[in-house]
Amino acid sequence: GAVVSQHPSWVICKSGTSVKIECRSLDFQATTMFWYRQFPKQSLMLMATSNEGSKATYEQGVEKDKFLINHASLTLSTLTVTSAHPEDSSFYICSPTQGQGFNEQFFGPGTRLTVL
Amino acid sequence: AQTVTQSQPEMSVQEAETVTLSCTYDTSESDYYLFWYKQPPSRQMILVIRQEAYKQQNATENRFSVNFQKAAKSFSLKISDSQLGDAAMYFCAYGGSQGNLIFGKGTKLSVKP
């Protein structure tokens, strides 16, 4: 299967700081990137969708000015949590896709964010 | 809007036995995919099995098989000859026209030795 990396895998930060999460598709070009969030003991919820070179589309209830998504290339997308607060503590998972349909959809290993 | 419902928060099975995890969904789309994902403690999402809605034949992958009832909008996962390594969270997911996946709340599967 395809290789997807996320960095960092775990980050602890102070309230009010910003954190950047990188997602890389190492052996394929991701035309679309989905970012999911998973709170403890809950399911994955879609936060936003981005296509390479375009602005991201955010789901209802997700603040676009707080969760900045950059999808500048076909192999790299970043999610920046700005002015993080304890309620932003969660597990963030990227899912790059290649092509259309669901034959080429993968998941990164996730990033655990803890905001103190 | 599409929804996915998993009504079993937790399930338990004896090693080597068979267990079935339930999933129902709701959609008005005619073309879609259904998935079962496994999430072990590492939290890496692992694809277990995928079903295209237009295919009547139930998908199978070794010890894993599904019972896809399109009219009833039901998509259950059967795990045969359960192994200790099968213990994990299992998520049922729907993939439709938007391209992203919609997940159920998950079922935590325990395997007893």
Interface residues (C-beta under 8 A of the other chain):
Chain A: T32 F34 Q38 Q42 S43 L44 M45 L46 T49 F91 I93 S95 T97 Q100 G101 F102 Q105 F107 P109 G110 R112
Chain B: Y33 F35 S42 R43 Q44 M45 R50 F91 G95 Q98 G99 N100 L101 I102 F103 G104 K105 G106
